[in-house]
Amino acid sequence: IVTPLNWRGSADELDYFIANVEAKAIFFADISAPALNATAGSASMLRISVDGAPGGTHDFAELMNSKAAPLQSRAAADDISLMLYTSGTTSSPKAVAVNAHPFGSNARQAVGEFELKDADIILSPAPFSHLYGLFSLQIGLCAGVTTHVLPAFTPPDFIAALSRAHAAEESPAAREAIAQILVNSRMCALGQRPICQDTGVANVFVDIGVHQDGLVHISMLSQQ
């Protein structure tokens, strides 16, 4: 089970996640090394450093190049593959378990829906510690395309990246979607209003009929 964390996390925040998720190992890069090395909970853990980050017990590149005995997968589609955390705006972050099957299935369907091709590039403003960022990555893996993540989200960088994408995009539907985001962003900037983060959720209300003897069971309705 993988738990992606924000690289900006403090030592106290990392200690909370390490204890709460009962982590066995942690992968980290140089930018997160100071916070991780200041934690108490990581002292007895496997610490895999990426690109030579200080404080690691193992080096990621060496592990990738080492020869290990082949492992037999014991995971099933309905097993939990991700443990995500809420932002903790109102209280401590809460863990959210995500199963492998629905997450991967949605990504595979999105590949066809978005008509992704080998030369396409996915721009993910959200980090991989966020569900949306991970979903973008999963789509990229399913389609075999490149996923580009912004080092930090700033409106000017985001608009510049979208403008370049709009100029290079070949799909009419994708160009229209990007254009709508650009127009929306401009309206928000000129009007000093927050940008719309969602296109809305469809709410469907169904009136279920009744028999003379009482309510119709929902399983009967599903068979009609």
N, C-alpha and C positions, 0 to 999 in steps of 0.2 A: 504494500500500500504506500503510495507516494503522497506526501504533503508539501506542496509548493508554498514557499514563504516569500514575502517581500524583502528584497535585498536591503531596503532601508531600515529594517527592523533593528531596534536597540537590543542591548544585551538582556535587559529585563524581559522584553517581549519574546526574544528567542528562548530564554529559560522557561517562560510560560508554555510556549508551544512544545518544547522538548519534553517537558513533564506531562503535559496534557495528552499528547499523542503517543507517549511512551516510545519515542524514537530510538532506533537501533543504530542508525548511521545518518550523517548529514553531509551533503555536497555543498561546497561554497567556493566563491571566487574571491579575488584579492579585495574587492570593494567591501565585502562583508566580513573579512578576516578580523578587523579590530573588535567588532561587536561580538563575533563568535568566540574569540579568544578571551573575552571578558566574562563569558558565561560560566556558571558553576556546573550546570547540567551536562555540558558537553565533555567534561574532563574524562569520563570513562567511556565515551562513545567512539565509534569509528568516524574519523573526520577526513573525508576525501577532498583534497584540495584540487582545484581546477586552475590550469595555467600557472602552477607553482605558487599558489597562495600560501602564505606562511601559517604555521600552526596545524598543519594536517598530519594525520598518522599514515595516510596513504596518498599517492599521487594518482590522479585520474588517468593521465596518459599512460603511466606504467601499468595500471590495471587493464586498460583497454588493449595493450600490446602483449600482456601476459597470456600464457596458455593455461586454461583451466579445464577441468573435466566438464563434459557437456551436462547440462542440467535438464531434468525432465520437468516440464511445466505441470503444475498441479492446480493452476488457476482455471476457473470456469467463468462463463460469460456473466453469470449473475453475481459473481464475487465482487466485493468492494475493491476498486482500483485506486480511488482518489479519496483523500480526506481533506476537504477544503475548509477554510475558516472565514466567518463573516468579518466585516471590517472592525467590529467592536466600537461602533459609534456611541452607543448608549450604555454599553457594559462590556464585560470581557468578551473577546471573540468566541463564537460558538462553532463547534465542529459540524460539518455537513458531509455525510458519506455519499459517495457517488459510485454506482455500479458501472462495470465496464461495458455491458451490452448496450444500454440506451445511449450512453455517451458516444460510443463508436458508431452506432447505427445512425444517429442524427448527423454525424459528420459525413458518413458515406452518402447519405441522401443529399446533403448540402452540396457535395461535389457535382452531382448531376444538375441540381437546381441552379447553381451558379455558373454552370458550363465552364468549369476550370480546365485549362490546357497546360501542357508541360512548361511553357514559357511564362506563365502567369506568376505574379508575386502578390502575396497576401500581406497587407499592412495591418498590423495589430497595435493600436494605441494602448490597449490594456496589457499589463504584464502577465506573465505566465502564473503568477500567484492568484490571478483572477479567473473565474470560470470562463468569461468571454475570451480572454487571451489563450487559455488552454484549448477552448473549442476551435479557435482560429488555427492553432498549432495542429490539432487533430485533423482538421480539414486539409491542411497542407500535407500532412503525412499520408492521408488517404489518397490525395490527388497526385502526390509526388512533385509538389511545387515548393518554391521558396517562401518562407514566412519571415517578414521583416518586422522587428520589434523596435519601437522608438526607445532610446536610452532613458528618456524622461519625457513625460507628456507636457508640451507647451503648445498653446493654440497656433502660434506662427509656424512652428515646425510641422504641425499636423496639417494645416492648410496648404503649406508648400508641398508636402508629400502628396496630398490629395490632388493638387493642381497638376503635378507631374503625372500622376496615375491617370487623371482624366484625359490628358493629352495623348497618352500612349495606349489607352484602352481601346480594344477593337469591338467588344461586344456592345451593341446599342443599349441593351438593358442595363448593363453595368455602368456605361457612361451616363445614362439618365439618373441612376441611383447616386453616383458620385456628384453629379451636377446639383441634385436636390440637397445633398449635404453641404455643398459649397454655398448655395443660395441661403440655406437656413443659417449657416454660420455667419454670413455677411449681415443678414437681418438681425441676428442676435447682437453682433458687434455694434451696428449702427443704432439699434434700439436700446442697448445696454440691458439686455434681457438674457436669462440663462438659455443655453442651447437645449433643444429637445433631445432627450436621451433615449426615447423609446417611440416606436410608431404606434403604440397602443395595444391593448389586449382585447380580443373579441369575447364578449360575454354572451352566452346563449342561455335563454331561459325556456325551459320545456314544461308545459302543463301536462301532467300525467292523468289520464282519465280513470274512472272507477267503474267497477261492476256493481250490480245491485247488492251483491253479497259483501262488498267491501273493496279495498284497494287492490289494484292489479300489481302483482309482484313484478319487480324490475326485470327479473330473468325471463318472464313471459313476454315483456315488451321487446327484449333484445332478440327474440326468436320470431317476431312478427315482421 
